[in-house]
Amino acid sequence: QVAALSWGYDLENTYPPSIYRYDYVLAADVVYHHAFLDELLVTMKHFCKPGTTLIWANRVRIESDLVFTDNFHKAFHSSLLLEDGEMKIYTATSREGEDVDKNKLNRIKA
């Protein structure tokens, strides 16, 4: 299925997580509408639930790309797979549910 995707717009209704689950999400050269990078991160987090691996390829063009990359690393468990000049490829997994898991562990220890 091919469908239009507006970053951050009505994702819960258009792509409800209870129906749409992915093993892999590939994002290549998607950091270009610099006014919408927060929405891009929201969209990545929406589609990358626990059990999903995100593969993101990016070429740094301007300073705001670096801010987005920092926010990406904060939002996901990520590692650099390949670096070739300005081109970088990352793999990432969700951090969703970590606080809940830590709270459960603390209750078990108590």
N, CA, C and O atoms as a MOPAC input file, in Angstrom:
PM7 MOZYME 1SCF
protein

 N      0.83900 1    -1.16700 1     0.00000 1
 C      0.00000 1     0.00000 1     0.00000 1
 C      0.88800 1     1.23500 1     0.00000 1
 O      1.83800 1     1.32500 1     0.77700 1
 N      0.57900 1     2.17400 1    -0.86300 1
 C      1.28100 1     3.44900 1    -0.92600 1
 C      0.29300 1     4.52500 1    -0.50100 1
 O     -0.84400 1     4.55900 1    -0.97100 1
 N      0.73400 1     5.39900 1     0.38700 1
 C     -0.14600 1     6.46100 1     0.86900 1
 C      0.67600 1     7.69300 1     1.19400 1
 O      1.85300 1     7.60400 1     1.54400 1
 N      0.03200 1     8.84500 1     1.07000 1
 C      0.68900 1    10.10000 1     1.43300 1
 C      0.91600 1    10.13000 1     2.94000 1
 O      0.11800 1     9.59400 1     3.71000 1
 N      1.99900 1    10.75400 1     3.34500 1
 C      2.31100 1    10.86600 1     4.76500 1
 C      2.74900 1    12.29400 1     5.05700 1
 O      3.78100 1    12.75400 1     4.56800 1
 N      1.95600 1    12.98100 1     5.85400 1
 C      2.32800 1    14.31800 1     6.32400 1
 C      2.92100 1    14.15400 1     7.71300 1
 O      2.26500 1    13.63400 1     8.61600 1
 N      4.15000 1    14.59000 1     7.88500 1
 C      4.85200 1    14.38900 1     9.14400 1
 C      4.06600 1    14.97300 1    10.30800 1
 O      3.69500 1    16.14700 1    10.29400 1
 N      3.81900 1    14.15600 1    11.30000 1
 C      3.19500 1    14.60500 1    12.53100 1
 C      1.71000 1    14.89300 1    12.45700 1
 O      1.11900 1    15.26000 1    13.47200 1
 N      1.08000 1    14.74300 1    11.29900 1
 C     -0.32400 1    15.12500 1    11.14300 1
 C     -1.25600 1    13.92800 1    11.27600 1
 O     -1.20700 1    13.01300 1    10.45500 1
 N     -2.10100 1    13.92600 1    12.29700 1
 C     -3.17900 1    12.94900 1    12.47000 1
 C     -2.69400 1    11.50100 1    12.38800 1
 O     -3.39000 1    10.64000 1    11.84900 1
 N     -1.51500 1    11.23600 1    12.91600 1
 C     -0.92700 1     9.89400 1    12.80900 1
 C     -1.72800 1     8.84400 1    13.56100 1
 O     -1.89200 1     7.72600 1    13.07200 1
 N     -2.23100 1     9.18400 1    14.74300 1
 C     -2.97500 1     8.20700 1    15.55400 1
 C     -4.21900 1     7.71400 1    14.83400 1
 O     -4.57600 1     6.54200 1    14.95400 1
 N     -4.88600 1     8.58900 1    14.08700 1
 C     -6.09700 1     8.19000 1    13.36200 1
 C     -5.78900 1     7.55600 1    12.01700 1
 O     -6.43400 1     6.58200 1    11.62600 1
 N     -4.81400 1     8.09600 1    11.30900 1
 C     -4.49100 1     7.59600 1     9.97300 1
 C     -3.73200 1     6.27700 1    10.02500 1
 O     -3.97900 1     5.38200 1     9.21700 1
 N     -2.81000 1     6.15800 1    10.97300 1
 C     -1.98900 1     4.95100 1    11.12600 1
 C     -2.01700 1     4.49900 1    12.58500 1
 O     -1.00800 1     4.60900 1    13.28200 1
 N     -3.16900 1     3.98700 1    13.06100 1
 C     -3.24700 1     3.59200 1    14.47500 1
 C     -2.26100 1     2.47700 1    14.80000 1
 O     -2.17900 1     1.49100 1    14.06800 1
 N     -1.51100 1     2.62400 1    15.89300 1
 C     -0.50000 1     1.62000 1    16.25600 1
 C     -1.07800 1     0.23000 1    16.48100 1
 O     -0.36700 1    -0.76600 1    16.34300 1
 N     -2.35400 1     0.15200 1    16.82500 1
 C     -2.96200 1    -1.16800 1    17.03900 1
 C     -3.09400 1    -1.95200 1    15.73700 1
 O     -3.20700 1    -3.17700 1    15.76100 1
 N     -3.08100 1    -1.26000 1    14.60700 1
 C     -3.21700 1    -1.91100 1    13.29300 1
 C     -1.88600 1    -1.94300 1    12.55400 1
 O     -1.51900 1    -2.96000 1    11.96500 1
 N     -1.17100 1    -0.83400 1    12.58900 1
 C      0.06000 1    -0.69700 1    11.81300 1
 C      1.27500 1    -0.95800 1    12.69600 1
 O      1.62700 1    -0.13000 1    13.53700 1
 N      1.91200 1    -2.10400 1    12.50400 1
 C      3.14000 1    -2.47500 1    13.21900 1
 C      4.19000 1    -2.82300 1    12.16100 1
 O      3.87800 1    -3.46700 1    11.15900 1
 N      5.41400 1    -2.40400 1    12.38200 1
 C      6.46200 1    -2.60500 1    11.39200 1
 C      7.68600 1    -3.24700 1    12.02700 1
 O      8.05300 1    -2.92900 1    13.15800 1
 N      8.31300 1    -4.15100 1    11.28700 1
 C      9.59100 1    -4.71000 1    11.71700 1
 C     10.71800 1    -3.71700 1    11.43900 1
 O     11.62100 1    -3.53300 1    12.25500 1
 N     10.64200 1    -3.08000 1    10.26300 1
 C     11.66500 1    -2.11900 1     9.84400 1
 C     11.00200 1    -0.87500 1     9.27900 1
 O      9.95600 1    -0.94700 1     8.63400 1
 N     11.62700 1     0.26500 1     9.53400 1
 C     11.25400 1     1.52400 1     8.90900 1
 C     12.53300 1     2.08300 1     8.30400 1
 O     13.54900 1     2.20500 1     8.98800 1
 N     12.48100 1     2.42000 1     7.02600 1
 C     13.62900 1     2.98300 1     6.32600 1
 C     13.34900 1     4.45000 1     6.03900 1
 O     12.34000 1     4.79000 1     5.42200 1
 N     14.24500 1     5.31100 1     6.48900 1
 C     14.12600 1     6.74900 1     6.25100 1
 C     15.42000 1     7.20700 1     5.59200 1
 O     16.47800 1     7.20100 1     6.22100 1
 N     15.33500 1     7.59800 1     4.33900 1
 C     16.52900 1     8.00700 1     3.59700 1
 C     16.34900 1     9.42600 1     3.07300 1
 O     15.38200 1     9.72500 1     2.37100 1
 N     17.28900 1    10.29000 1     3.42300 1
 C     17.31200 1    11.66800 1     2.95300 1
 C     15.99100 1    12.38800 1     3.24200 1
 O     15.41300 1    13.01700 1     2.35600 1
 N     15.52200 1    12.28900 1     4.48600 1
 C     14.24200 1    12.89900 1     4.86000 1
 C     14.39800 1    14.21000 1     5.63200 1
 O     13.39800 1    14.86200 1     5.93400 1
 N     15.60900 1    14.60300 1     5.95300 1
 C     15.83400 1    15.84100 1     6.70700 1
 C     16.07300 1    16.96800 1     5.70300 1
 O     17.20900 1    17.29000 1     5.35500 1
 N     14.95300 1    17.56100 1     5.24500 1
 C     15.08700 1    18.63800 1     4.26500 1
 C     14.11000 1    19.77500 1     4.50000 1
 O     14.43700 1    20.91500 1     4.16800 1
 N     12.92800 1    19.53300 1     5.05300 1
 C     12.00000 1    20.61700 1     5.40600 1
 C     12.33000 1    21.03700 1     6.83200 1
 O     11.74000 1    20.53900 1     7.79000 1
 N     13.26500 1    21.94300 1     6.95800 1
 C     13.82100 1    22.24800 1     8.27000 1
 C     12.81600 1    22.87700 1     9.23000 1
 O     13.03900 1    22.86200 1    10.44100 1
 N     11.73100 1    23.42300 1     8.72700 1
 C     10.69300 1    23.96300 1     9.60200 1
 C      9.84300 1    22.85600 1    10.21500 1
 O      9.04400 1    23.11900 1    11.11400 1
 N     10.00400 1    21.62600 1     9.74200 1
 C      9.16200 1    20.51500 1    10.18700 1
 C      9.95500 1    19.37200 1    10.82600 1
 O      9.48100 1    18.23600 1    10.84200 1
 N     11.12500 1    19.64500 1    11.34200 1
 C     11.94200 1    18.57100 1    11.90200 1
 C     11.35200 1    17.99400 1    13.18700 1
 O     11.51000 1    16.80400 1    13.45600 1
 N     10.67800 1    18.81500 1    13.97800 1
 C     10.01000 1    18.27500 1    15.17200 1
 C      8.92700 1    17.28000 1    14.76100 1
 O      8.76400 1    16.23500 1    15.38900 1
 N      8.18600 1    17.61400 1    13.70000 1
 C      7.14400 1    16.72500 1    13.19700 1
 C      7.73800 1    15.43700 1    12.63500 1
 O      7.15000 1    14.36400 1    12.76900 1
 N      8.90400 1    15.55000 1    12.00800 1
 C      9.57500 1    14.35300 1    11.49400 1
 C      9.93100 1    13.41800 1    12.64500 1
 O      9.72800 1    12.20800 1    12.54200 1
 N     10.45500 1    13.95800 1    13.73000 1
 C     10.81600 1    13.12500 1    14.87900 1
 C      9.57100 1    12.47800 1    15.49500 1
 O      9.60500 1    11.30700 1    15.87100 1
 N      8.48600 1    13.22400 1    15.59900 1
 C      7.22100 1    12.66500 1    16.09900 1
 C      6.78000 1    11.50600 1    15.21000 1
 O      6.33000 1    10.47500 1    15.70800 1
 N      6.90900 1    11.67400 1    13.90100 1
 C      6.51000 1    10.63400 1    12.94900 1
 C      7.39500 1     9.40400 1    13.08500 1
 O      6.89600 1     8.27900 1    13.07600 1
 N      8.69700 1     9.60500 1    13.20900 1
 C      9.60800 1     8.46900 1    13.39800 1
 C      9.23900 1     7.69500 1    14.66100 1
 O      9.20100 1     6.46400 1    14.65300 1
 N      8.96800 1     8.42300 1    15.74900 1
 C      8.61900 1     7.76500 1    17.01000 1
 C      7.27900 1     7.03700 1    16.90100 1
 O      7.09500 1     5.98000 1    17.50500 1
 N      6.35500 1     7.59400 1    16.14100 1
 C      5.04300 1     6.95700 1    15.97500 1
 C      5.16800 1     5.59400 1    15.29200 1
 O      4.53100 1     4.62600 1    15.70700 1
 N      5.98000 1     5.52500 1    14.25800 1
 C      6.10300 1     4.28700 1    13.49100 1
 C      7.10500 1     3.30400 1    14.08800 1
 O      7.07200 1     2.12000 1    13.75500 1
 N      7.98100 1     3.76400 1    14.94800 1
 C      9.02500 1     2.90100 1    15.51500 1
 C      8.69500 1     2.55100 1    16.95400 1
 O      9.20900 1     3.16700 1    17.88700 1
 N      7.85600 1     1.58300 1    17.12300 1
 C      7.44900 1     1.09600 1    18.43700 1
 C      8.42400 1     0.00200 1    18.87300 1
 O      9.25800 1    -0.42600 1    18.07500 1
 N      8.33300 1    -0.46000 1    20.12600 1
 C      9.19700 1    -1.57200 1    20.54000 1
 C      9.06800 1    -2.74800 1    19.56800 1
 O      7.96400 1    -3.16800 1    19.22200 1
 N     10.20700 1    -3.26400 1    19.14100 1
 C     10.22800 1    -4.34900 1    18.16300 1
 C     10.50200 1    -3.88200 1    16.74700 1
 O     10.72100 1    -4.70000 1    15.85400 1
 N     10.49300 1    -2.57200 1    16.53200 1
 C     10.76800 1    -2.00300 1    15.21200 1
 C     12.21200 1    -1.51800 1    15.16500 1
 O     12.71200 1    -0.94600 1    16.13400 1
 N     12.87600 1    -1.74700 1    14.04400 1
 C     14.21100 1    -1.19800 1    13.81300 1
 C     14.10300 1    -0.11300 1    12.75200 1
 O     13.57200 1    -0.34000 1    11.66500 1
 N     14.60500 1     1.05300 1    13.07500 1
 C     14.64000 1     2.17800 1    12.14900 1
 C     16.03100 1     2.24300 1    11.53800 1
 O     17.03300 1     2.19100 1    12.25100 1
 N     16.08600 1     2.35400 1    10.22800 1
 C     17.35200 1     2.57700 1     9.52300 1
 C     17.23200 1     3.95200 1     8.87800 1
 O     16.35700 1     4.18700 1     8.04500 1
 N     18.12700 1     4.85600 1     9.27500 1
 C     18.04500 1     6.23800 1     8.82400 1
 C     19.35100 1     6.63400 1     8.15000 1
 O     20.42200 1     6.55700 1     8.75300 1
 N     19.25400 1     7.05900 1     6.88900 1
 C     20.40700 1     7.54800 1     6.13100 1
 C     20.25700 1     9.05200 1     5.96500 1
 O     19.19300 1     9.54300 1     5.59000 1
 N     21.33100 1     9.77700 1     6.24700 1
 C     21.25100 1    11.23100 1     6.20400 1
 C     22.58800 1    11.83900 1     5.81700 1
 O     23.65300 1    11.34000 1     6.17900 1
 N     22.49900 1    12.92900 1     5.07000 1
 C     23.67800 1    13.72800 1     4.75700 1
 C     23.48300 1    15.08600 1     5.41200 1
 O     22.50000 1    15.77300 1     5.13700 1
 N     24.40600 1    15.47400 1     6.27100 1
 C     24.31600 1    16.75700 1     6.96600 1
 C     24.52000 1    17.88100 1     5.95900 1
 O     25.50300 1    17.91100 1     5.21800 1
 N     23.56100 1    18.80500 1     5.95500 1
 C     23.63100 1    19.92700 1     5.02300 1
 C     23.84200 1    21.25800 1     5.74600 1
 O     24.67100 1    22.07500 1     5.34500 1
 N     23.07400 1    21.45700 1     6.81900 1
 C     23.17900 1    22.71800 1     7.55100 1
 C     23.14400 1    22.43700 1     9.05500 1
 O     22.88600 1    21.31300 1     9.48400 1
 N     23.40700 1    23.46800 1     9.83400 1
 C     23.52500 1    23.34100 1    11.29100 1
 C     22.30400 1    22.70200 1    11.94900 1
 O     22.45400 1    21.90900 1    12.87900 1
 N     21.09500 1    23.03400 1    11.48000 1
 C     19.89500 1    22.47500 1    12.12600 1
 C     19.82000 1    20.96000 1    11.96000 1
 O     19.14200 1    20.28900 1    12.73800 1
 N     20.51100 1    20.41100 1    10.95400 1
 C     20.58500 1    18.94900 1    10.81900 1
 C     21.25400 1    18.33400 1    12.04700 1
 O     20.86600 1    17.25400 1    12.49300 1
 N     22.25400 1    19.02000 1    12.59200 1
 C     22.96800 1    18.50900 1    13.76500 1
 C     22.07800 1    18.52800 1    14.99900 1
 O     22.15000 1    17.62000 1    15.82700 1
 N     21.24100 1    19.55000 1    15.13200 1
 C     20.29300 1    19.61700 1    16.24700 1
 C     19.30300 1    18.46400 1    16.12900 1
 O     18.99700 1    17.80000 1    17.12000 1
 N     18.80200 1    18.22600 1    14.91800 1
 C     17.87600 1    17.10900 1    14.71700 1
 C     18.55900 1    15.78600 1    15.05900 1
 O     17.95500 1    14.92600 1    15.70000 1
 N     19.80000 1    15.62000 1    14.64000 1
 C     20.53400 1    14.38700 1    14.93000 1
 C     20.67700 1    14.18600 1    16.43700 1
 O     20.51600 1    13.06800 1    16.92700 1
 N     20.97500 1    15.24700 1    17.17400 1
 C     21.05300 1    15.14300 1    18.64300 1
 C     19.70700 1    14.71600 1    19.23500 1
 O     19.65600 1    13.85600 1    20.11500 1
 N     18.63100 1    15.31400 1    18.75500 1
 C     17.29900 1    14.95400 1    19.24200 1
 C     16.94800 1    13.51100 1    18.88200 1
 O     16.29600 1    12.81600 1    19.66100 1
 N     17.37600 1    13.06600 1    17.71700 1
 C     17.16900 1    11.68400 1    17.28200 1
 C     17.84800 1    10.72300 1    18.26100 1
 O     17.25100 1     9.72900 1    18.67400 1
 N     19.09300 1    11.02100 1    18.63000 1
 C     19.83100 1    10.15900 1    19.56400 1
 C     19.18200 1    10.13800 1    20.95100 1
 O     19.23700 1     9.12100 1    21.64200 1
 N     18.57300 1    11.24200 1    21.35800 1
 C     17.87300 1    11.27900 1    22.64700 1
 C     16.57900 1    10.46800 1    22.60200 1
 O     16.17500 1     9.88500 1    23.60800 1
 N     15.93400 1    10.43100 1    21.44400 1
 C     14.63300 1     9.77500 1    21.30600 1
 C     14.73900 1     8.27000 1    21.09300 1
 O     13.79400 1     7.53900 1    21.39200 1
 N     15.87800 1     7.79500 1    20.57900 1
 C     16.04300 1     6.38800 1    20.22100 1
 C     17.34700 1     5.82800 1    20.78300 1
 O     18.28900 1     6.57200 1    21.05800 1
 N     17.38600 1     4.51500 1    20.94600 1
 C     18.66100 1     3.82000 1    21.11800 1
 C     19.23400 1     3.75600 1    19.71100 1
 O     18.64100 1     3.12800 1    18.83400 1
 N     20.35900 1     4.38300 1    19.48300 1
 C     20.86900 1     4.45700 1    18.11700 1
 C     22.35500 1     4.14100 1    18.06800 1
 O     23.08700 1     4.30400 1    19.04400 1
 N     22.77200 1     3.68400 1    16.89400 1
 C     24.19500 1     3.46300 1    16.66500 1
 C     24.50200 1     3.75800 1    15.20800 1
 O     23.67000 1     3.56100 1    14.32200 1
 N     25.70400 1     4.22800 1    14.98800 1
 C     26.16500 1     4.55800 1    13.64600 1
 C     26.59400 1     3.27900 1    12.94000 1
 O     27.48200 1     2.56800 1    13.41100 1
 N     25.95800 1     2.99100 1    11.81000 1
 C     26.32200 1     1.80500 1    11.02800 1
 C     27.43500 1     2.09500 1    10.03800 1
 O     28.35000 1     1.29200 1     9.85800 1
 N     27.34200 1     3.27200 1     9.38800 1
 C     28.27800 1     3.59400 1     8.31900 1
 C     28.43300 1     5.09800 1     8.22200 1
 O     27.46100 1     5.84300 1     8.34600 1
 N     29.64900 1     5.53700 1     8.00100 1
 C     29.91800 1     6.94700 1     7.76900 1
 C     30.80000 1     7.06000 1     6.54200 1
 O     31.85200 1     6.42900 1     6.45300 1
 N     30.35100 1     7.88000 1     5.59200 1
 C     31.10100 1     8.10400 1     4.36100 1
 C     31.04600 1     9.60200 1     4.06400 1
 O     30.10900 1    10.08700 1     3.43100 1
 N     32.05700 1    10.32000 1     4.52700 1
 C     32.03600 1    11.77400 1     4.38300 1
 C     30.90600 1    12.35400 1     5.20700 1
 O     30.81900 1    12.11600 1     6.41200 1
 N     30.02700 1    13.12500 1     4.54800 1
 C     28.88600 1    13.73000 1     5.23900 1
 C     27.71100 1    12.76600 1     5.37500 1
 O     26.77000 1    13.04600 1     6.11700 1
 N     27.75000 1    11.64400 1     4.67600 1
 C     26.65900 1    10.66600 1     4.72300 1
 C     26.83700 1     9.73900 1     5.91700 1
 O     27.90700 1     9.16600 1     6.12700 1
 N     25.75600 1     9.60300 1     6.70000 1
 C     25.77500 1     8.70400 1     7.85200 1
 C     24.52800 1     7.83800 1     7.81400 1
 O     23.44400 1     8.29700 1     7.45600 1
 N     24.70300 1     6.57500 1     8.19100 1
 C     23.57100 1     5.65500 1     8.28900 1
 C     23.52300 1     5.13900 1     9.72000 1
 O     24.50200 1     4.61400 1    10.25000 1
 N     22.35000 1     5.30700 1    10.32600 1
 C     22.13100 1     4.89100 1    11.71100 1
 C     21.10100 1     3.77000 1    11.76500 1
 O     20.24100 1     3.65500 1    10.89200 1
 N     21.20100 1     2.96200 1    12.78600 1
 C     20.13100 1     2.04000 1    13.13600 1
 C     19.64000 1     2.46200 1    14.51300 1
 O     20.41800 1     2.90800 1    15.35700 1
 N     18.33300 1     2.31400 1    14.72600 1
 C     17.76200 1     2.78400 1    15.98300 1
 C     16.57000 1     1.93000 1    16.38600 1
 O     15.88400 1     1.34100 1    15.55100 1
 N     16.34600 1     1.88300 1    17.69900 1
 C     15.17200 1     1.20600 1    18.24400 1
 C     14.51700 1     2.12400 1    19.26900 1
 O     15.12400 1     3.07600 1    19.75800 1
 N     13.28500 1     1.81800 1    19.57300 1
 C     12.45700 1     2.65200 1    20.44100 1
 C     12.96400 1     2.68200 1    21.87700 1
 O     13.50100 1     1.69700 1    22.38300 1
 N     12.78500 1     3.82500 1    22.52100 1
 C     13.00600 1     3.95200 1    23.96300 1
 C     11.66700 1     3.87200 1    24.69900 1
 O     11.63000 1     3.94400 1    25.92700 1
 N     10.57600 1     3.72500 1    23.96000 1
 C      9.22800 1     3.70800 1    24.53900 1
 C      9.09600 1     2.61000 1    25.58600 1
 O      9.53800 1     1.47900 1    25.38200 1
 N      8.48800 1     2.96100 1    26.69400 1
 C      8.24600 1     1.98000 1    27.74100 1
 C      9.38500 1     1.81500 1    28.72600 1
 O      9.25300 1     1.04500 1    29.67800 1
 N     10.50200 1     2.50700 1    28.53600 1
 C     11.64500 1     2.34500 1    29.44400 1
 C     11.31100 1     2.75600 1    30.86600 1
 O     11.67600 1     2.05200 1    31.80700 1
 N     10.62500 1     3.87800 1    31.04500 1
 C     10.28600 1     4.33700 1    32.39400 1
 C      9.38200 1     3.33600 1    33.09200 1
 O      9.53800 1     3.07900 1    34.28600 1
 N      8.43600 1     2.77100 1    32.35200 1
 C      7.53700 1     1.76700 1    32.92500 1
 C      8.33700 1     0.54800 1    33.35900 1
 O      8.12900 1     0.02400 1    34.45300 1
 N      9.25600 1     0.09400 1    32.50200 1
 C     10.07900 1    -1.06800 1    32.83700 1
 C     10.94700 1    -0.79900 1    34.06400 1
 O     11.09300 1    -1.67800 1    34.91400 1
 N     11.52000 1     0.38600 1    34.17200 1
 C     12.34500 1     0.72700 1    35.33200 1
 C     11.50500 1     0.73800 1    36.60100 1
 O     11.94700 1     0.26500 1    37.64800 1
 N     10.28100 1     1.28300 1    36.50700 1
 C      9.39700 1     1.31600 1    37.67500 1
 C      9.03300 1    -0.09100 1    38.12300 1
 O      9.00100 1    -0.36400 1    39.32200 1
 N      8.75600 1    -0.99200 1    37.18000 1
 C      8.45000 1    -2.38000 1    37.53000 1
 C      9.64100 1    -3.03000 1    38.22100 1
 O      9.47600 1    -3.72800 1    39.22100 1
 N     10.83600 1    -2.80300 1    37.69300 1
 C     12.04500 1    -3.38000 1    38.26800 1
 C     12.26600 1    -2.86100 1    39.68700 1
 O     12.62200 1    -3.63100 1    40.57900 1
 N     12.05800 1    -1.56900 1    39.89800 1
 C     12.22900 1    -0.99900 1    41.24000 1
 C     11.23600 1    -1.59100 1    42.23000 1
 O     11.58800 1    -1.82600 1    43.38600 1
 N      9.99500 1    -1.83800 1    41.79700 1
 C      9.00100 1    -2.44700 1    42.68600 1
 C      9.38000 1    -3.88200 1    43.02200 1
 O      9.18100 1    -4.33200 1    44.15000 1
 N      9.92300 1    -4.60000 1    42.04900 1
 C     10.33800 1    -5.98900 1    42.28300 1
 C     11.48300 1    -6.03200 1    43.28900 1
 O     11.50800 1    -6.89800 1    44.16300 1
 N     12.43700 1    -5.09700 1    43.17100 1
 C     13.59200 1    -5.06300 1    44.07200 1
 C     13.18700 1    -4.69900 1    45.49900 1
 O     13.83400 1    -5.11900 1    46.45800 1
 N     12.10800 1    -3.91300 1    45.63800 1
 C     11.68300 1    -3.42600 1    46.96900 1
 C     11.02700 1    -4.46600 1    47.78400 1
 O     10.62300 1    -4.20000 1    48.91600 1

